[in-house]
């Protein structure tokens, strides 16, 4: 009887003791809860939701949470959370922002299995970020309000008097696309001051600064503005998924080509799961699927060209940019634009 009492006490003690979580990679971890993975991304629900479903089918052991925010918002949040990161993976933004994050010590080095398939110029030398997609910036217009022969042909045409009060600009505060566009327009001019003067003229023609891509296209469809510089991928997606009446201009002087990146977050709590997702979304099969479904042009050169959408432009003139200078001076340009140009009506 005494022995039975001792066994009961021991059993109760064990049941009430705090339970340690299983070590990742052990059989207990596999048999227990799914591995969590947190991703910060500006790709939007149109891309994130289908990719999550596709990944879940291949890797049911990993539970993905995506937090959708603008590219600048991701960088700002990673900086604020550096001591206690809330994300494991950063998926999507111009490579200049990834380079800035790498310089700030926010990214975890990782050399993917396909590293040799990417031009070295399209990745970080220390493997802290890699380019995944190439995204051209073009001019998009409401095709009900503007006929093709009346659409602008080049960037300077946006300054014409006939577009006064008709241009929409996605607010660059959180937008990597628009931050690149502003930098590109400055670099097209003979000096930074001349670039600022160009942007003041653009501001004079701008009717609104939408805070998100979704709002940008809703306003464009409602003809609250009829013309905007934006990325080629969203032009196709918004037209296909929402039936928006949109036209496209490939500027004669060239399009800035944004190298869109991916990286692990330094100090992320679920880096093993993050590496699985990283390899999955950058594999040739997924890149080809992303091109077919979302018009994402792959940065690596081993994706079958036949898998690219037939209605994509076959040739694109690139507006060459000094990316090192954008990294060094871009923040100052954005600050000047925000404080001295935006909303001033060209003054």
N, C-alpha and C positions, 0 to 999 in steps of 0.2 A: 504493500500500500504506500509506504514511504517512497519507494522507488518510482511508482506511478505518479505521485505528486510532484516529484522532481522533474520528471519528463514533461508534465503539463506546464510547469513554470517555465522551463527552457523553451518550449514551443511558443508560449505566449510572448516571451521576451524577444524571440526571433521575429515573430510576426509584427511586433510594434517597433522594431529597430528601423531607422531610416534606410531606404533602399538606394544603393548606388546605381546610376544609370549604366547600361551596358557599354562597354568600350566599342567605339566604331570599328567595324570590320570583324567583330566576333560573331559567333553563331547566335548569341543572344540578341545582338543588334539586328541581324538579318531577320530573326524570327519575331522581333518585337515591332515597335513603331517604325513607320517609314522615315528615312533620313530627310531632314529638312534642308531646303536650299532657298536662299533669299537673293533675288536679282533686282538691281536698280536698272531701269532702262527707259529711254525716250521713244522706243519703237511704237508705242501705242497699242491699244487693245486689238486693233485689226491684225497686227502681227503677233503680239504676245499670246493671245488666247489660242489660236490655231497651233502655234509652236509648242505651247504647253501640252496640248492634247496629243500632239504627235510624239513628244518626248515621253509623256506618261505611258503611252502604249509600248514604248521600247524599254522604259525604265520605271516600272511601277513601284520599285523600292525607294524612289526619291520623290518627295512632295515639294513641288516648286511654288514659291510665292513670288510674284512679280509686283514691283512698285513702279508705276508709270509716272515719270516726271521729265521735264525738259533736261537737256544735256548739261546746261549750266547748273541747274538745280541738283543734278547728281553730283557734280564736282563739289559744289558748296556743301552738300550734305556729308559726303565722304570726308571732307576736311573737318567739319564740325564733329564727326563721329570717330575721328582718327584713334582716340584712346579706347574706344569701345565700338568697333564697327558693327553696323546693323545689317550689312549686306555681305555676301560672299563673292558676287560676280557683278561686274559692270558691263552691260551689253548695249553698245551703241552710243556714238558721239564722234565728232570730228577728231582725227588723230592728234591734232594740236592740243586738245583738252586732255587726252590720255597722256601726252608727253608732259603736260603741266602737272598732272597728278603724279606721274612717275618721279618728277623732280621734287615733289613734296613728300615723297616716301609713302604714298597711299596705295601702291600697287605691288602685288606679289609676283616675283619672277616665275614664269612657267613657259617651257618650250614645248609646244604641241607636237604631236607625232608627225604632222605634215609640214613642219617648219621649212624644209628644203623646197617645198612647192611655192613658196612666196618670195617675191623679190625682196632682198634685204632692205631696200629703201622703204618698204611698206610695213616695217615692224621696228620695235625698239631694239637697239643693239644688245641690251641686257635682258631681252625677252619679257619685259614688263607689260607690253601690250602688242597686239597684232592687228593688222588691217583685215577686215572681213569683207566689206562691200565697198564699191565705188559709187558715189551718189552725185550726179550732176545737178547744179543749180540752173534753173531755166526760168522763163517768164510764162506764167499761166494766166489765162483770161476767161471771162464768162463768154462763151461762144454765142449766146443769145443776144448779148449786148454789143459784141464786137465781131465784125466779119473778118475772116482771115486776111483779106487784102488791106484792112485798116489797122491790123494789129502792129505793134512795134516790131522792128526788125533787130534792134540791138539795145544795149543797156542805156545808151545816151538818149534813146527815143522816149524813155520813161519821164524825161524832164520836159517834154513838149507841153505847151499850154493846154492842149486839148484833154490832157489827163489830169488836170487840176481837180482835186476833190474826188478822184476816181481810183486812186491806188490804195491798196491795203498792204500793210507791212506787219508780218508777225513780229511781235515785240521781241527783240533780241535778248532781253533780260535772262530768259531761260532757254533760248534756242541756239543750238550750235550751228544750224543751217544759216540763220540770219546773222550771227556773229561772223561767220565766214563770208557771207555776202558783203557785209559792211567793210570788212578788211579788204576784200577783193576790189570793191569800188574805190577805196582809197589808193590801193596800189596801182590801179589803172592810170592814175593821174601823175603828173610830173613831181608833185610834192604832197606831203600830208595835208598842208593847208588847202591846196587845190582839191584834195579829196574831200575835206570838210565842206568846202564850197559846193561841191557836187551833191553831197548828201543834204545840204540845206535846201537845194533846189528840189530834191526828191521829197523832202519833208513838206515843202510847200504844196506838192501835188497829192500828199497822203491824207486820206480822210479818217483813217482809224488804225490803231495798232492792236489787233486781236491778241489775246493772252494765250491762245492755244491753237494748234493746227485745226482742230475740229471747228472752233469758232471762226477761224479764218475762212474755211471753205463754206460754212453756212452763210457768212456775210457775203462771200463772193457769189454764191448761188442766188441770194436774195437781192443782188445788185446794190448792196450798200457800198460796194466798191466793185470794180470790174476787172482789175488787173493787179497781179502780185508777182514778185520774184519768190520762187519756192523750189523744192526739190522734185526731180522727175518722177521718183517713185510714188510720191503721194498724189501726183497728177493722175496717174493710172489707177491707183487704188480708189481714190475718191470718185472718179468717174465710173468705175466698174461697180463698186459696192453701194454707192448712194445715188447713182444716176445723175450726178451733177453735169450740167452742160458746160464743158470746159474745152478750151483750145490751148495749143502749145506753141511756143516760139523757142527755137534754138538760136540764141543770140549770135549774130554774125562774127563778133570779136571773140567768142568762145565762152564756155561755161566753166566756172570753178568746179573742180572735181573733188568732192569731199571724200577722203578716205575714212570710212566708218570702222571703228575698232571694237575690240573686246579685251577684257582683262580680269584677272582675279584681284580681289580686294585684300590688301595686306591685313593680316590679323583676323580674316574671316573665320568664323567658327566651323564652317562646313566645307572646307576647301576640297576634300576628296570628292564630294558630290558635285561641287562647282567644276572640277576638272572633267567629270563625266559629261556634264551639260556643254561645256566648252568644246570638247571633242565632237559631241553630237551635232551641234548647230554649225560647226565649221567643216564637217565632212562633205565631200563632193556631192553626195546624194542629196543632202539637205540644202546645200548651196544651189543646186539645180532646181530643187523644189521651191526654194525662196524666190528664185528668178522667175519661175513660171507663175507662182501664186502672188508674189508681192513686188515683182519687177526690181528685185535687188540684184545689181550687177556684181558678180563675185570678184574679189581682189586677186585671188590666186588663179594661176593660168591653166590649171589642169581640169577645168570643168568644160564638158562638151558644149561647144557653141550652138549645136543643134537644139540644146535644151533651153536656150534663151528665148524669151517671147518674140514671136514673129513681128509684132507691131512696135517693138522697140526700135529707136533710131539705129541704123547700121553704122553710122559714123557720127562722132561727136568732136567738135573742135574744143580743145582744152584751153582755158584761160590760165596760163602759167602763173603761179604765185610763188612768192618768196615765203615759204612756210616758216623758216627760221625767224624771219623778221616778224611774222604774225605772232609767233610765240613770244617774242621779246617785247613787242609793242602793242599787241592786240588789246590787252586789258586797258591800256591808257586810251586807245582809240574808242573803245566802247564807253568808257567813262565820259570822255568828251562828247560823244554822240548823245548819250543819255542826258547829260547836264546842260549842254550848250546848243543842241540841234533839235532833238525830238520835241515835237509839238510847238515849235516856235514859228511855224508858218513860213519858213524860209528867211526869217529875220536874222 
